[in-house]
């Protein structure tokens, strides 16, 4: 029975080792097995499909000048770790604009931030944040429409819109091929982002993604994963931020990119040492190859015993007088284990290809 006992663990050990060589860290054997059954992959946009390095490409002020617009914005974002906040702060640093003291600061998940500067309450965030606080944003519509791939960030005081900044996050060069590769392997890619509909649709069209969810809150990402699971699908989730943690935990397999937050990595089953979505396709391919290898090992070991045990028991003796020599039996037993180990080690030589960062 040695070969049967070795069939699964040796294949999982070699498979996870080969994944590690490709920069894919698999937490346990269950995750490796679950990845082979995925039918859908829900992916976040920022930092996963895009580079996660947005930059302020345009801005328009209405009742204040652009210098004041950027100064107020960077003041509100000074304590934020969001990628969009970093972009605004970098733009201010480039223009040598210093942040102002902020009182009563608060961050509203999925919407933006607010705080008091010089006894005036300012809000900075997305269109939903403005609408919920009765701030009209129609005057910025023309500017926003001219840049469909950009993410608009609005600044307002308690009563009116003060300006808008447009931030663009370049799509990773590897994302298009990664999405095509996943779709070719039978995995449907679903984009799920808290960004505005225009920006998300633009990215989705470029990458050939048909299922898109925009302006979603963190808890809604987990609901989207759960809804797909309730339809009988096996769902993976790929993300890099704190906002993705609930969905990563809900998914059958959670993938955290290497540049992700500690919370995202902690809630993921598989961590990608690099930031390429193509590594997920590699992980799925390797998972499927490992499961095939396990089945081959189990089948080979079972057939080996089906013939070997009766022969050792003397099934041919009444008819032929043949018995299996203890020496040959020992050699056969050793060879059965060697065969399983050798087959599992074939996983080490799978060509996973080059996967860009």
C-alpha positions as CSV (number, residue, x, y, z in Angstrom):
1,X,0.0,0.0,0.0
2,X,3.0,2.4,0.1
3,X,2.4,3.7,-3.4
4,X,-1.2,4.5,-2.6
5,X,-0.1,6.5,0.5
6,X,2.4,8.4,-1.5
7,X,0.2,9.2,-4.5
8,X,-1.4,12.4,-3.2
9,X,1.1,14.0,-0.8
10,X,4.1,13.6,-3.1
11,X,2.2,15.3,-6.0
12,X,1.0,18.2,-3.8
13,X,4.5,18.7,-2.5
14,X,6.1,18.8,-5.9
15,X,3.3,20.9,-7.3
16,X,3.5,23.6,-4.6
17,X,7.3,23.6,-4.9
18,X,7.0,24.2,-8.6
19,X,4.5,27.0,-8.0
20,X,6.9,28.6,-5.5
21,X,9.6,28.6,-8.2
22,X,7.2,30.6,-10.4
23,X,6.5,33.1,-7.6
24,X,3.2,31.6,-6.6
25,X,2.8,30.8,-2.8
26,X,0.1,28.3,-2.1
27,X,-1.0,28.1,1.5
28,X,-2.2,24.5,1.6
29,X,-3.2,21.5,-0.5
30,X,-6.9,22.4,-0.3
31,X,-6.2,25.7,-2.1
32,X,-4.2,23.9,-4.8
33,X,-7.1,21.4,-5.4
34,X,-9.8,24.1,-5.3
35,X,-8.0,26.2,-7.9
36,X,-8.3,23.4,-10.5
37,X,-12.1,23.7,-10.4
38,X,-12.5,27.4,-10.8
39,X,-15.1,28.6,-13.3
40,X,-15.1,32.3,-12.5
41,X,-12.5,34.8,-11.4
42,X,-13.6,38.1,-9.9
43,X,-10.8,40.7,-10.2
44,X,-10.4,44.1,-8.7
45,X,-9.3,46.8,-11.1
46,X,-6.9,49.1,-9.3
47,X,-3.6,47.4,-8.6
48,X,-4.7,44.1,-10.2
49,X,-5.6,44.8,-13.8
50,X,-4.0,48.2,-13.7
51,X,-0.5,49.2,-12.4
52,X,-1.9,50.6,-9.1
53,X,0.1,53.8,-9.7
54,X,-2.5,56.5,-10.7
55,X,-1.4,60.0,-11.5
56,X,-3.3,63.3,-11.7
57,X,-3.6,64.0,-15.4
58,X,-6.0,66.9,-15.4
59,X,-7.9,69.2,-13.0
60,X,-10.5,71.9,-13.1
61,X,-11.4,74.4,-10.4
62,X,-14.6,76.3,-10.3
63,X,-15.0,78.7,-7.5
64,X,-11.3,78.5,-6.4
65,X,-8.0,78.4,-8.3
66,X,-6.2,75.1,-9.2
67,X,-3.5,75.8,-6.6
68,X,-6.1,76.0,-3.8
69,X,-7.9,72.9,-5.2
70,X,-4.8,70.8,-5.0
71,X,-3.8,72.2,-1.6
72,X,-7.2,71.3,0.0
73,X,-7.1,67.9,-1.7
74,X,-3.7,67.0,-0.5
75,X,-4.5,68.2,3.0
76,X,-7.5,65.9,3.2
77,X,-5.5,62.9,1.8
78,X,-2.4,63.4,3.9
79,X,-3.4,60.6,6.3
80,X,-4.8,58.2,3.7
81,X,-3.1,55.1,2.2
82,X,-5.3,54.8,-0.8
83,X,-3.5,54.8,-4.2
84,X,-5.6,57.7,-5.4
85,X,-4.5,59.6,-2.3
86,X,-0.9,58.9,-3.0
87,X,-1.3,60.3,-6.6
88,X,-2.8,63.6,-5.3
89,X,-0.1,64.0,-2.7
90,X,2.6,63.4,-5.3
91,X,1.0,66.0,-7.6
92,X,1.1,68.5,-4.7
93,X,4.7,67.7,-3.9
94,X,5.6,68.2,-7.6
95,X,4.1,71.8,-7.4
96,X,5.7,72.4,-3.9
97,X,2.3,72.7,-2.3
98,X,2.2,72.2,1.4
99,X,-0.7,70.5,3.3
100,X,-2.8,72.4,5.7
101,X,-3.9,71.2,9.2
102,X,-7.1,69.2,9.2
103,X,-9.5,68.8,12.1
104,X,-12.3,66.3,12.5
105,X,-10.9,64.1,9.7
106,X,-12.9,61.0,8.8
107,X,-12.7,58.4,5.9
108,X,-16.0,57.1,4.5
109,X,-15.4,53.6,3.0
110,X,-16.1,53.4,-0.7
111,X,-16.8,57.2,-0.9
112,X,-14.0,59.5,0.2
113,X,-12.7,61.6,3.0
114,X,-13.8,64.8,4.8
115,X,-12.4,67.2,7.3
116,X,-12.4,70.7,8.6
117,X,-9.8,73.2,7.3
118,X,-9.8,76.8,8.6
119,X,-13.2,76.1,10.2
120,X,-14.7,75.0,6.8
121,X,-15.9,71.4,6.2
122,X,-14.5,70.0,2.9
123,X,-15.4,66.7,1.3
124,X,-13.2,64.9,-1.3
125,X,-14.4,61.7,-3.0
126,X,-16.4,60.1,-5.8
127,X,-19.7,61.1,-7.4
128,X,-21.7,59.0,-4.9
129,X,-20.2,60.8,-2.0
130,X,-21.1,64.2,-3.6
131,X,-24.7,63.1,-4.4
132,X,-25.3,61.7,-0.9
133,X,-24.4,65.1,0.5
134,X,-26.5,67.1,-2.0
135,X,-23.6,68.5,-4.0
136,X,-24.4,69.1,-7.7
137,X,-21.6,67.9,-10.0
138,X,-23.2,68.5,-13.4
139,X,-20.8,71.4,-14.2
140,X,-17.9,68.9,-14.2
141,X,-19.6,66.5,-16.6
142,X,-18.0,67.9,-19.7
143,X,-14.5,67.6,-18.3
144,X,-15.2,64.0,-17.0
145,X,-16.7,62.9,-20.3
146,X,-13.6,64.0,-22.2
147,X,-11.5,61.5,-20.2
148,X,-13.5,58.3,-20.0
149,X,-10.5,56.2,-18.8
150,X,-9.8,58.6,-15.9
151,X,-11.2,58.4,-12.3
152,X,-12.8,61.7,-11.2
153,X,-12.2,62.9,-7.7
154,X,-14.5,65.8,-6.6
155,X,-13.8,68.4,-4.0
156,X,-16.7,70.3,-2.3
157,X,-17.4,72.4,0.7
158,X,-20.7,72.1,2.6
159,X,-22.8,73.5,-0.2
160,X,-21.1,73.5,-3.6
161,X,-18.6,71.8,-5.9
162,X,-15.2,73.5,-5.8
163,X,-13.4,71.4,-8.4
164,X,-12.6,68.0,-9.9
165,X,-9.3,66.1,-10.5
166,X,-8.9,63.4,-13.0
167,X,-6.6,60.5,-12.2
168,X,-5.5,57.8,-14.7
169,X,-4.0,54.4,-13.8
170,X,-2.4,52.7,-16.7
171,X,-3.4,49.1,-17.5
172,X,-0.7,46.5,-17.0
173,X,0.8,45.3,-20.2
174,X,0.3,41.7,-19.1
175,X,-3.4,42.1,-18.3
176,X,-4.8,41.6,-21.8
177,X,-2.9,38.4,-22.4
178,X,-3.7,37.2,-18.9
179,X,-7.5,37.7,-19.4
180,X,-7.4,36.0,-22.8
181,X,-5.4,33.1,-21.3
182,X,-7.9,32.7,-18.5
183,X,-10.9,32.8,-20.8
184,X,-9.2,30.3,-23.1
185,X,-8.9,27.9,-20.2
186,X,-12.6,28.1,-19.4
187,X,-12.4,30.7,-16.6
188,X,-14.9,33.6,-16.9
189,X,-13.3,36.9,-15.8
190,X,-15.6,39.3,-13.8
191,X,-14.4,42.8,-13.1
192,X,-15.5,44.2,-9.8
193,X,-14.4,47.8,-8.9
194,X,-15.4,50.6,-6.7
195,X,-14.5,53.0,-9.5
196,X,-17.1,54.9,-11.6
197,X,-18.9,53.2,-14.4
198,X,-17.3,55.1,-17.3
199,X,-13.7,54.2,-16.2
200,X,-14.6,50.6,-15.4
201,X,-16.3,50.1,-18.8
202,X,-13.4,51.6,-20.6
203,X,-10.9,49.2,-19.0
204,X,-13.3,46.2,-19.5
205,X,-13.7,47.0,-23.2
206,X,-10.0,47.2,-23.7
207,X,-9.4,43.8,-22.0
208,X,-12.4,42.0,-23.5
209,X,-14.2,41.5,-20.2
210,X,-18.0,41.3,-20.5
211,X,-19.2,40.9,-16.9
212,X,-18.6,44.2,-15.1
213,X,-19.6,45.6,-11.7
214,X,-18.8,49.3,-11.0
215,X,-19.2,51.6,-8.0
216,X,-19.4,48.6,-5.6
217,X,-18.6,48.8,-1.9
218,X,-16.3,46.4,-0.2
219,X,-19.1,44.3,1.3
220,X,-20.8,44.2,-2.1
221,X,-17.7,42.5,-3.6
222,X,-18.2,39.6,-1.2
223,X,-21.9,39.5,-2.1
224,X,-21.1,39.3,-5.8
225,X,-18.8,36.3,-5.1
226,X,-21.5,34.7,-3.0
227,X,-24.1,35.2,-5.7
228,X,-22.0,33.4,-8.2
229,X,-21.4,30.6,-5.8
230,X,-25.1,30.2,-5.2
231,X,-25.5,29.7,-8.9
232,X,-23.2,26.7,-8.6
233,X,-20.0,28.2,-9.9
234,X,-16.5,27.8,-8.3
235,X,-15.3,31.4,-7.8
236,X,-11.8,32.8,-7.3
237,X,-11.2,36.4,-6.2
238,X,-8.1,38.4,-7.0
239,X,-7.3,41.7,-5.1
240,X,-4.7,43.6,-3.3
241,X,-6.4,45.9,-0.8
242,X,-8.1,46.0,2.5
243,X,-11.4,46.5,0.6
244,X,-10.9,43.2,-1.1
245,X,-10.4,41.1,2.1
246,X,-14.1,40.1,2.6
247,X,-14.4,38.9,-1.0
248,X,-11.0,37.1,-0.8
249,X,-12.3,35.3,2.3
250,X,-15.6,34.4,0.7
251,X,-14.2,33.0,-2.5
252,X,-13.4,29.4,-3.1
253,X,-9.8,30.5,-3.7
254,X,-8.5,34.0,-2.9
255,X,-5.5,35.3,-4.8
256,X,-3.5,38.2,-3.3
257,X,-1.0,40.1,-5.5
258,X,2.4,40.5,-3.9
259,X,2.1,44.3,-3.6
260,X,-1.2,43.9,-1.7
261,X,-1.8,44.9,1.9
262,X,-1.2,42.5,4.8
263,X,-4.9,42.1,5.4
264,X,-5.5,41.0,1.8
265,X,-2.6,38.5,1.9
266,X,-3.8,37.1,5.2
267,X,-7.3,36.4,3.8
268,X,-6.0,34.9,0.6
269,X,-5.3,31.2,-0.1
270,X,-2.7,31.9,-2.8
271,X,-0.3,34.8,-2.9
272,X,1.4,36.0,-6.1
273,X,5.0,37.2,-5.4
274,X,4.8,39.4,-8.5
275,X,1.9,41.7,-9.6
276,X,1.0,40.0,-12.8
277,X,-2.5,38.6,-13.2
278,X,-1.0,36.1,-15.6
279,X,0.3,34.2,-12.6
280,X,-3.2,33.3,-11.6
281,X,-3.6,31.5,-14.9
282,X,-0.3,29.8,-14.2
283,X,-1.6,28.8,-10.8
284,X,-4.8,27.3,-12.2
285,X,-2.9,25.4,-14.9
286,X,-0.4,24.0,-12.4
287,X,-3.3,23.1,-10.1
288,X,-5.0,21.2,-12.8
289,X,-1.8,19.4,-13.8
290,X,-1.2,18.4,-10.1
291,X,-4.7,17.0,-9.8
292,X,-4.2,15.0,-13.1
293,X,-0.9,13.8,-11.6
294,X,-2.6,12.6,-8.4
295,X,-5.2,10.7,-10.4
296,X,-2.4,9.1,-12.5
297,X,-0.6,8.1,-9.3
298,X,-3.6,6.6,-7.7
299,X,-4.7,4.7,-10.8
300,X,-1.2,3.3,-11.3
301,X,-0.8,2.3,-7.7
302,X,-4.2,0.7,-7.6
303,X,-3.7,-1.3,-10.8
304,X,-0.2,-2.3,-9.5
305,X,-1.8,-3.7,-6.3
306,X,-4.7,-5.3,-8.2
307,X,-2.2,-7.5,-10.1
308,X,0.6,-7.7,-7.5
309,X,-1.3,-8.7,-4.4
310,X,-3.1,-11.8,-6.0
311,X,0.2,-12.8,-7.6
312,X,1.9,-12.6,-4.2
313,X,-0.9,-14.5,-2.6
314,X,-0.3,-17.4,-5.0
315,X,-3.3,-17.1,-7.4
316,X,-1.3,-18.8,-10.1
317,X,0.0,-21.6,-8.0
318,X,-2.9,-24.1,-8.4
319,X,-2.7,-23.9,-12.2
320,X,1.1,-23.3,-12.8
321,X,2.9,-23.9,-9.6
322,X,4.3,-20.4,-9.7
323,X,4.9,-18.4,-6.6
324,X,6.3,-14.9,-6.3
325,X,9.7,-14.9,-4.8
326,X,10.1,-12.7,-1.6
327,X,13.0,-11.0,-3.4
328,X,11.0,-10.1,-6.4
329,X,8.1,-9.1,-4.2
330,X,10.4,-6.6,-2.4
331,X,11.7,-5.3,-5.6
332,X,8.2,-4.9,-7.0
333,X,7.0,-3.1,-3.9
334,X,9.9,-0.6,-4.1
335,X,9.4,-0.1,-7.8
336,X,5.7,0.8,-7.2
337,X,6.8,3.6,-4.9
338,X,9.5,4.7,-7.2
339,X,7.0,4.9,-10.1
340,X,4.7,7.2,-8.1
341,X,7.5,9.4,-7.0
342,X,9.0,9.6,-10.5
343,X,5.6,10.5,-12.0
344,X,5.0,13.2,-9.4
345,X,8.5,14.7,-10.2
346,X,7.4,15.3,-13.8
347,X,5.6,18.4,-12.4
348,X,9.0,19.9,-11.7
349,X,9.6,20.1,-15.5
350,X,6.3,21.7,-16.5
351,X,7.1,24.8,-18.7
352,X,5.2,27.6,-17.1
353,X,6.5,30.2,-19.6
354,X,7.5,33.8,-18.9
355,X,5.2,35.9,-16.9
356,X,5.8,39.6,-17.0
357,X,5.8,41.7,-13.8
